[in-house]
Each structure stands twice: as C-alpha cells, then as structure tokens.
Amino acid sequence: MKFQVVPANNALLPAYFQGRWVEKQLADKMVMYTTNLGAEFWLQVDHARFLTLTMFNDRVDAPSWVAIQIDGLPYQRQALTATPIQLTLDGQRHVIRVVMSGNTDADAVWSGQAGFGVESLTSDGELRAVRPGNHSITFIGDSITAGCWVAGRMPAEDYRGEANYAAIASDLLNARNVRIAYSAAGINKPGTGGVPRLMDVLTQVDASTPWSPVPTDVVVINVGTNDGRESVTSFTALFKQFLTQVTTLYPNSRLAVMVPFNQRFDRLIREIVPEFMQIQLIDTAEWQPTTTDGVHLDVAGSQVAGHYLADALRELYPELFA
C-alpha cells in the first residue's frame, strides 16, 4: 500500500484515521471512536524506541482485538485489556497501521460504549500522520463485509477486519476503505449489539452519534444475505429504496452492487440493478469462495473473493484502478 505524509485528519492524535471515526467523549476522556470493524489508523514513527497505544477499555468480559502491521509485514493481533499496547522499535523510520479487527456480537456497540476508542499515542520519537492509498472505496454490508468469523467460530478472536474480502480487495487496488457493516444486519433486519437495520445506520456511528458520509471514489454494496425473511415483493421494494438512499448520500461516487456470496435474491438483484443507470452489477456466482460455516468467508475464501472483486473493480473503473 502506498502512502504519503499528511496533516492529521483529527484534532486529538497524530495519525490518519480511515473509516467511520468520530471524536467522542467516553467517561471523562476524549477519544477517536468507531463501531466498525475494518476501521483503522496510520502513522509514521521516526527516531523511536517505543510506541504506546492506549485504547479506551471498560470491559471485563471477552476482549476486542486489534491488528497491528509495521512496514507492510504480517499483522500481529492484540487483545485489548486495561494495559496499553507497547511496541518496541529500533529508532528507524517505520509506518504503523492499526486495524480494528474483532469484537463480539454481544457488544452493545449501538446503545452503549462498546466500540473502539483510541485514547492516546505516545512515543519517545516523532509521530506523523500518513494517508494510505491513491483512491477510496466505501463498503456497505453485513458481518461478511465487516470481517466476522473469518478465522473460525470464536467471537472477536476469530474475526479479521484486516483480512476479509473487502480488506484484500482494497489493498490490491491501493485504496483506502470505509466499512459500514455490522453482524447480522440486513436492509430491513437489525444487527447484533443493538444495531438497527442498514437503512438506519448510514448516517449514524451509534444511537447518539451522527456521522456524515465521506465521499469516496467507489461505493460497493453487498446486502441481502440477512434478509431471507422478506418476500420477493417486500425485498424488491426495500432494495430499490435502499439503492435510492445510497445514491442520494453518495451523488458523486461510482456505485456497484455485488450479488451476495450465497446468491440470496440473485435473480431479483440482477433485474433491479439495471433500473439504476448509475449503478454497476458485480456477479459473484462463479467465485465460489470457501467458508467457515457455509455463509461467512474463511481466510482462503476471503483471498479468493478479494482478488475477484479487485479484478471486477479494475474492469469497471480502469480510470481509477488500471
């Protein structure tokens, strides 16, 4: 992933925050806060022997996880506890990427304070924000797009916000990504953790915190997997309403709809998308990624789908991803 040094895009910390982040007060602390797996931040460290990352944490049950990458090397994952994370460095220049990797479906991310809060970044060296990528993609979806159940069936511990298909495709395309995705959520179905239906999350980070959609070059929609209780008639109406909502929120973005990996409502989606002149269809029927449980893509399946999606986006938008 290419990057460049830029001013920090927040008032609290010397880092570039990518995804759905807001400045929010938790208890008596101001933090950078998100409820989305796959949200991340980047920074460059110079002349440092250590970097300490302090996350807001009032949890006593199953911890959330972050994934830390240094200079593009393999990710190291850390469970979040009351103890800050300290990285030992060698005084050389390094680029550090921290991805919100996993939480549990029981976490009250919408009505409580169970998202991810970054309190501080401290070091004996120089810290600068770096912005990755040449372009940007928003992904709208459910647990598969968030990165749940990628490595197994243990909540949080086996989630991989940094290694699901959306992350893989973004890195292959040298693109930043914004994830709007929650476990179990559908167009008309609430998610876990108090999350409402997808129609009601696009402009909120949680129940009390508004969020203004950030324009990105492309918006990729992958919905329908969790809407199996809808009839053909109701899903048709809801899907058209949802696509209209997204096109209104992202008037200057290129829009693409993926057929869900499990092919739910595939014929309907193929029929409806062409009615929207500005939206492209990405058919996934021949991809056949492997899964953890018959629905959620596993590590290998995420690689397969990520490569196929990157190829599809290159073909649709060569002016961006050639």
N, C-alpha and C positions, 0 to 999 in steps of 0.2 A: 504494500500500500504506500503510495506516495504521500508526502505531507509537506507543509510549509509552516514556518513560524508566523503566528498572527497574534493580535491582541486577544486577551481572554474575552470570551463572549458572555461573561457574567461578572458581577461585582464582588464576589466572595472569594474566589480561588483562582490561582494561576494556571488554569487549564482550559482546554476547549471541550465543551460538553456537547455531545452528539446524541440526538434523540429528543424525547419528551422530558425536559427538565424544567423545574421552576425553582426560584428562591422561596423558601418556606421556613416558617418558624416551627420547630418541634421542641416541645418543652420550653426551655429558655434559650435555645440555640437556633441560629440561622444556618440553614444547610441548603445545599443543592439537592433537590428531591425529585424522585421519579417513581412511578408504579409499574414501569415497563421493563421486562427482561429485554436484553439486547441494547438498552441504553448504555452509553459508555462515555469516557472522557480520556483525553490525550494530553500529554505534556512532555517537554524535553527537559532533561536534567543535565547540568554541567557542573564539574568540579565537586561532585558529591560523594560522600562515603555512606550516606544513608538517605532514605526517603521514608517518611512515616505517613501512612494513610489512616485517618480516624473516621470511622463511619458511625452515624447515629445508631444506637442499638439499645433498645429497652426490652429485648426478647429474652425469655427464659426457656423457651421450648426449642423446636427444631430451628437451627440457624439458616439464614440465607447464605448464598455463595456469590463470590465474585471471581472472575478470571483475569489474571494479570499477564500481559505479554510485554517483553522487553526486546526491543530491536527486531521485532518480527519473528522471534524464536517461539517454540511451542508454549502454549498457555500453561501457567501454573494456577491452580484453583485454590481459593482460600475460603474457609467457613468464617462467617462474621460472628465474632464474640465481643465481649466488653473490652478485650485487649486490642489496641491498634495493630495494624499490619505494618511491619517494618521491613523494608528491602535494603539489603546490604549491597553497596555499589563500590566501584573501583576508582572513582574520580574522573572517569572518562565521560564523554557525552553519550547519553542514552535517550531513546524515545520510549515512553511507557504508555501503554494502553490498558485501561481497566474497564471490563465489561460486566454489567450486572447479569449474572449467569443463571441463578436459580433461587426460587422461593417456594413455599408450599401453597397448595390450593386453599388451605385453611387460613392463610394470612389475610387479615382484614385490610386489604390494600385500598379499598374504596371509602370505607367509612371510618377507618382508624388511621394509624400512622405506621402501617406495616410495609411500606415501600422501602426504597433505598435512599438514605440520606447521607451525603458526603459532608462531614464537618470540617475537616482540615487536611492540608497537605503541607508537611514541614520537612525541611532538609537543611543540611549544612552547606548546600551548594546553591546554584542558580536554577530557578524554575521558570519555564516559559511555556505558554500555550502553543500547541501545534494543531493545525487543522488537517485532517486526512482527506484524501480523495480529490478528484477533479470535478465530480458530479455527485448527485444526491438522489436517493430513492426512498420514498415512503412505502412501507409495507403495512397493509391493513388486514387483520385476520384473527386467528384464534390461537390455541395452545401450540399448534404446529408452527405457526409463524413466530410465536414468542420464543420457542425453543424448549418446550416441555418434553419430558420422557425420552430424550434423545439417547441417553447412555444406559437406560434401564428403567426400573419401576419404583425407584426410591424418590419420593418428592424432594425437590430442591437439590439434593446431592447429585441426582442423575439428570438434572436439567442442564441444558447447554445453550444459553443465549448467544454464545460466541461461536457455535459450531453447527447451527441448524442451516436449513437451505437458504434462508434469507441472508444470513451472515456470509455463507460461502459465496453466493452469487455477488453480493456487494463487493467483497474483497477481490474476486476475479475481475470485476468491472472497475476497480479502483474508485469505488463510490462510497460516500457516507450513506448510512441508512438510519431511518427513523422508524421505529417499530410502534404500531398501535395495535396491540394484540394481547388478548387475555384468555386464560384457560377456560374452556367450556363455553365461551361466549359465541353467540350467533347473531345474525341480523336481528332476530326477534327473540333471542334467548339470553337471559342473564348469564354471566360468567360466575366463577367462584370468587370468594373474598368480597362479596357484596357488589361486584362489578355489574352494572346494568347491561342491557343489550347493546350491541355495537353501534346502533343508531344514536345512542346517548353518550358515547364515550369520546367521540371525535374531537370535541371541544372542551373536554374536562380531563385533568390528571387524576382527580378523585372527586368525591361528592362536594367538596367545598372549595376546590381549586380550579379555576378556569384555565384553559390553555388555548392559545391562538395557533391554528395550524401553520406550520412553517412551509412556505413554498419550496417544493423540490422539483428536480427535472422530470422525474417519473413517479407515478403512484401505481403500485401493484396491489390488487385486491384479490384475496384468497378467502372466500367465505362460502358458507353453505353446509360445511361438514356437520355443524351442530344444529342445523335447522330441520332435522329429519321429521319432526312432528308437524311441520307445516304441510298443508295440502298443496297440490300443484297450483291451484288458483291463488292461495294466500302467498306462497313463495314468489310467484310471478309478480304480484303487486308489491310485496316487500322489497324484492330485489331491484325492481325499477325505481322505487322510492329511494333506496339506498344509493344506487348509482347516481341518481339526480342530486342527492345530498353531497356526495363526494365531488361531483363535477362542479358544484357550486362553491365548495370550500377550496378547491384547487383549480381555479379557472385557467391558469397558465401552465399547468403541468400536463405532460403526456400521461395518458391513463391506460392501464392494461388490466384485464381480468383473467385470472387463472381458473381453469376448471379444477375443482378440488381434487386432491390426490385420490380420494376414494370414489371419485366420479359421481358423487351425490348431485342430483339435479343437473347432470351434464347436458342432457338434451335441451332443457329449458335455458340454461346459461348460453349455450351455443345459439339459440334462437333469439334471446333477448339482447345480447351484447351488440349485434349489428344494428339494432334500432338506435344506438347511440353513436353518432358519426365519429365522435372524438375518442372513442374507446376501442382498443385492440383486444383480441381474444388470444390467450395462450392456452393451447390444448395440451393436457398432460397425460392423455390416455396411454401413450406408448412409453412413458418414462418408467413406470413400474419400480419405484424405489422400495427398498426393503423397509420394514417397520419393526418397532419394538413390540407392538401389541395388536397389529392389524390395522391401526389407524395412524399412530404417531411415527414419523420417520426416525429410524435409528441413525447411528453415526454414518454407516456406509450409505444408507438411503438419502441422508442429508447431502452427502457429497454428490451423489448421482443427480438429485433434483437441483442442487445448486448449480452444477455445471450445465444442465439442460436449460435452466432458467437464464443463466448468463448468456448462453448461445441464443436463446429466443429474444432477449432484450437487445443483443447486438444486431440481430437481423431486423428487428422492428425499428431500432433507433441508431442506425450507423453513424449519424452525425454526432452522437454522444459517445458511443462505446466501440467505435471501429478500432 
